[in-house]
Amino acid sequence: MDHSHHTSSSSSMTMAMVFTNTHNTPLFSSQWTPSSIASYAGTCIFLIILAIIDRGLVAFKSHLEQRWLNNHLKRRYVVVAGRPSEAVRIESHPDAKTATLVTSQGVEESVRVVYHDTYETPPWRFSIDLPRAAVFVVIVGVSYLLMLAVMTMNVGYFLSVLGGAFLGELFVGRFVHWNESHGH
């Protein structure tokens, strides 16, 4: 069996996977091809800023998640028309603290407000889950743009993305909670 035809056709289909240092590597489209050293440097600076923005978005989402969780854990109970008052329902709760509750029927003075100390999955809320999804999509989009820049196999682009990720983590890494960090 002749394998020479098979190997020659498969080798013409493979892409060279080596880093290059050419200054005219297109980024994202053929329209964005640096034509001088200055435009190449500008493209590298753009990638640094984009990587910093990526880490900033992850920190921003982490901040939002923490705020949403705190609001969920501190949610106050409210009286619904036709149901017994919250004061009656939660009075016996061991973690309840005395406070004032404003209801649709006025102010109840002897009310206990329960704060959850343990995490439970919060209910789906349009006001929280829509912004969460939107911020996540922006993070994924920026991350994929950075990935595409690295996939050009241009050393300058690769080092710019790494440098921007380093600077972004240096500036805002402390605001990202361990379960929110997205490695790239």
Buried (B, 14 or more C-beta within 10 A) or exposed (E): EEEEEEEEEEEEEEEEEEEBEEBEBEBEEEEEBBEEEEBBBEBBEBBBBBBBBBBBBBBBBBBBBEEBBEEBBEBEBEBEEEEEBBBEBBEEEEEBEEBEBEBEEEEBEEBBBBEEEEEEEBEEEEEBEEEBEEBBEBBEEBBEBBEEBBEBBBEBBBBBBBBBBBBBBEEBEEBBBEEBEBEB
